[in-house]
Amino acid sequence: MVADNGRGLPDNFSIEESGGIGLELVKNLVGQLEGSIDYHSNDWTTFTVEFRELKYPERLEGMV
């Protein structure tokens, strides 16, 4: 979770339509790792990223 009490997000903000390169990179990484991203903007702007535990046994075989 990342939060700040700066100027906040515009009233018409949409994470899907955001044009910023930084947020685009975060969205792509979250998508690749099958996570979710949520945001709220009131007194504080808060972005929460969650990942579920992924298990790839085929990738772990033979690795020590």
N, C-alpha and C positions, 0 to 999 in steps of 0.2 A: 504494500500500500504506500502510495506517495501522496502527500497533501501539502498545500500551501494556502496562505491567506492573502495572496496577491490580488490582481484585478479581476480574477474569475474568468469564466467562459462567456462568450456572447450568448444572448438569448436564443439565437437560432443555431447554436452549435450542434453538429452531428458528427459523431465519431466516424461514421461510415463515409462522410463526405469531407472530412478534414484533409486539407492539402499539405500539411506540414510533413517534411521528410522524417523528422524524429518520431512522430506519432505513427507514421506509415511503417517505419521499421519495427516499432513495438507491436503494432497490429499483426504484421507478418510473422514475427517470432512467436507471438501468442497463438496464432493460427497453426503454425507448424508443430507446435508442442501440444496441440489440442487443448488449449486453455481458454479462459474467458477473461474479458476485460469489461469493467463497469466504471462509471464515473458519476459524480454528483457535484453540483456547484451551488453553494449557498454562501454562508460566511466563509467557508473554506472550499477549495476545489480539491476533490479527492478522486484519485484513480486507483482502482483495486484490480490486480491481476491474480488469477487463481489457476493453478495447474493441478491436474489429478496425477496420481502416481502411475507412471507408465512402466510396464515390464516387458522387456524384449529378451526372453531367454535365449533366442538364437544369436543375439549379439554378445551375450555373456559367456557362451560356451567357449572353453579354451582360453579365456582371458583370466589371468591371475597376476 
